[in-house]
Amino acid sequence: MIDVRRREPRNVGIVLFTDSGVHAKFRGEEAGTIDGRRVRDLGSLENYRAWVRRWRRDAAKNDPVRMVSATPHQNYFLEFGGARLLGNAGLNPETFVAELFRELVDESPAPDMAEKAEIVERTFERLHISNKITKAPRITIERDGVRDQLAFDYEYRNGIYALMKQVTVTRDAWDPIHAAAYSFEQARLEDRDCKLISLVTFSPASTADSKESVNILRRHASVVDFTDEIRAERELGTALALSV
């Protein structure tokens, strides 16, 4: 599936073709139905259900070449992932599909941005700074004669000037982390006195490598970990030089 917000592919399922038949597993599936609560981040539930029905219907024809080439320009598409000899090691197709699914598919929904914002803004309230916060600020920069805008999630002004950006660390967090680091780096060039703060949330699917990549943010900004709201309140208060 193409993640329409980040414009990059995300795995939502596995289809395995074997001599004994076709085996498949898709995100949100349980007892033959799709649990909409587990795929809220995929957009239209009915659209996703329709695609899963189509994949299972087409897979039953046992024609992998046709399935892979049928929908190359759709939001949902199938991509050839290689071939493997299962051998006689006792690894049956269903077990193999389950292993591939755990390895390649992020079963946990992407964090809901509105829910994340609500958590952050509750922290602002507890710190008594809500009236000093501006949402969705943008700053204009110019590099080599080209004007651009940097988007942040929050701006704070009260004796000091701070820009804050939310970052969710998932299994594939390279792009959002580096994009945020770039924004912080460029904002620093515009105003060396500005405090830069990354509001970080770790998804259940984040890996050791993706967590390690947060160190890239630390080169340019203070990192506040919102996994624990109480600790986040303390860290954010410290970053903003508040008495907490």
C-alpha positions in Angstrom: 0.0 0.0 0.0 1.1 3.6 -0.7 1.1 5.7 2.5 -0.6 8.8 1.1 0.8 11.0 3.8 4.4 9.9 3.4 4.2 8.8 -0.2 6.0 5.5 0.4 5.0 1.8 0.4 3.9 0.1 3.5 3.4 -3.7 3.8 -0.1 -4.7 4.7 -0.1 -8.4 3.9 1.7 -11.5 2.6 0.6 -13.9 -0.3 2.5 -17.1 -0.6 2.1 -19.4 -3.6 3.1 -23.1 -3.1 2.6 -26.4 -4.9 0.0 -27.2 -2.3 -2.0 -24.0 -2.8 -2.1 -20.3 -1.9 -1.7 -19.0 1.6 -2.2 -15.4 2.7 -2.5 -13.1 5.7 -3.4 -9.4 5.8 -3.5 -6.7 8.4 -6.6 -6.6 10.6 -7.8 -10.1 9.6 -9.4 -12.1 12.3 -11.7 -15.2 11.9 -12.2 -14.3 8.2 -13.2 -10.7 8.7 -11.3 -7.3 8.9 -11.3 -5.7 12.3 -11.6 -2.0 11.4 -10.1 -0.9 14.7 -6.8 -2.4 13.7 -6.5 -0.7 10.3 -7.7 2.8 11.0 -4.5 4.2 9.6 -5.1 2.7 6.2 -7.9 5.1 5.2 -11.2 3.8 3.9 -12.1 0.6 5.7 -14.5 -0.5 2.9 -11.8 0.2 0.3 -9.3 -1.9 2.2 -11.8 -4.7 2.7 -12.6 -4.7 -1.1 -8.9 -5.0 -1.9 -8.4 -7.9 0.4 -11.4 -9.7 -1.1 -10.0 -9.1 -4.6 -6.5 -10.4 -3.6 -8.0 -13.5 -2.1 -10.2 -14.0 -5.1 -7.4 -13.5 -7.6 -5.0 -15.6 -5.5 -7.4 -18.5 -5.7 -6.6 -18.6 -9.4 -3.0 -19.4 -8.5 -1.5 -17.0 -11.0 1.1 -14.9 -9.2 2.5 -13.2 -12.4 -0.9 -11.8 -13.2 -1.5 -10.7 -9.6 1.8 -8.8 -9.4 1.4 -7.1 -12.7 -2.4 -6.3 -12.5 -2.4 -3.1 -10.4 1.0 -1.3 -10.6 -0.5 2.2 -10.4 -3.1 1.7 -7.6 -2.8 2.9 -4.0 -2.8 -0.9 -3.1 -0.6 -3.2 -5.1 1.3 -6.5 -4.9 5.0 -6.7 -5.3 7.0 -9.9 -6.0 9.1 -10.7 -2.9 11.2 -13.6 -4.0 11.1 -17.4 -3.9 12.2 -19.9 -1.2 12.5 -23.7 -0.9 10.7 -24.7 2.2 12.6 -28.1 2.2 11.9 -30.8 4.7 12.6 -28.8 7.9 9.1 -29.1 9.1 8.3 -25.5 8.1 4.8 -25.6 6.7 3.4 -22.8 4.5 1.1 -21.4 7.1 3.9 -21.2 9.6 6.1 -19.6 7.0 3.4 -17.0 6.1 3.1 -16.2 9.8 6.8 -15.7 10.1 7.0 -13.4 7.1 4.0 -11.4 8.4 5.7 -10.8 11.7 8.9 -9.8 10.0 7.6 -7.6 7.2 4.2 -6.3 8.2 3.6 -3.7 11.0 0.4 -5.0 12.5 0.0 -2.1 15.0 -1.9 0.9 13.6 0.1 4.1 13.0 -0.4 6.4 15.9 -3.4 8.7 15.4 -2.1 12.2 14.9 -5.2 13.7 16.6 -4.6 11.5 19.7 -0.9 12.4 19.8 -1.8 16.1 19.6 -4.3 15.7 22.4 -1.6 14.2 24.7 0.9 16.9 23.9 -1.7 19.7 24.4 -2.7 18.2 27.8 0.9 18.6 28.8 0.8 22.2 27.7 -2.3 22.7 30.0 -0.5 21.1 33.0 2.4 23.4 32.4 0.0 26.4 32.2 1.4 27.5 28.8 -1.5 26.8 26.5 -2.1 30.5 26.0 1.5 31.0 24.9 1.3 28.3 22.2 0.6 28.8 18.5 -0.3 25.8 16.4 1.1 24.8 13.0 3.7 27.7 12.6 5.7 28.0 9.5 8.9 29.8 8.9 10.2 31.0 5.6 13.8 30.3 4.6 15.8 31.2 1.5 18.7 29.0 0.3 20.7 29.8 -2.9 17.9 32.1 -4.0 15.1 29.6 -3.5 12.4 30.3 -0.9 11.0 27.5 1.1 8.8 27.0 4.2 9.5 24.8 7.2 6.5 23.4 9.0 6.4 22.8 12.7 3.6 21.7 15.1 3.8 24.3 17.8 5.5 27.6 18.6 6.0 28.9 22.1 6.8 32.6 22.9 7.2 33.8 26.5 10.5 35.4 27.0 12.0 32.7 24.9 11.2 31.5 21.4 10.7 27.7 20.8 9.6 25.6 17.9 8.3 22.1 18.4 7.8 19.2 16.0 6.1 15.8 16.6 7.9 12.7 15.5 6.6 9.1 15.7 9.3 6.4 15.8 8.0 3.3 14.0 9.8 0.4 12.3 10.4 2.5 9.2 11.2 5.8 10.9 14.2 6.9 8.8 12.3 9.4 6.6 10.3 11.3 9.3 13.3 11.5 11.6 15.6 12.8 8.9 12.9 15.2 7.7 12.5 16.6 11.2 16.3 16.8 11.7 16.5 18.9 8.5 13.8 21.3 9.6 15.5 21.7 13.0 18.9 22.3 11.3 17.5 24.9 8.9 15.5 26.6 11.7 18.8 26.9 13.7 20.5 28.6 10.8 17.7 31.2 10.8 17.7 31.9 14.5 20.5 30.6 16.7 18.6 31.6 19.9 15.5 29.6 19.1 14.9 26.5 21.3 14.1 23.5 19.1 12.2 20.6 20.6 11.3 17.2 19.2 8.1 15.7 20.7 8.8 12.0 20.2 6.4 9.0 20.5 7.5 5.4 20.1 5.1 3.0 18.4 4.9 -0.6 19.6 6.6 -1.6 16.3 9.7 0.6 16.7 12.9 -1.4 16.6 16.3 -1.0 18.3 17.6 0.6 15.1 14.8 3.0 14.8 15.1 4.0 18.4 18.8 4.6 17.9 18.1 6.9 15.0 16.5 9.3 17.4 20.1 10.4 18.2 20.0 12.2 14.9 17.4 14.5 16.3 19.4 15.1 19.4 22.1 16.7 17.3 19.7 19.5 16.5 17.0 19.6 19.1 16.0 18.7 22.6 14.1 15.4 22.6 11.1 15.0 24.8 9.8 11.4 25.0 6.0 11.3 25.2 5.9 7.5 26.0 5.4 8.6 29.6 3.3 11.7 30.0 4.6 12.6 33.4 8.2 12.3 32.4 7.4 14.2 29.2 5.9 17.1 31.3 9.1 17.3 33.3 11.4 17.1 30.2 9.3 19.7 28.3 9.3 22.0 31.3 13.1 21.8 31.5 13.5 22.3 27.8 11.4 25.5 28.0 13.1 26.7 31.2 9.9 26.5 33.2 9.6 25.9 37.0 8.0 22.5 37.2 
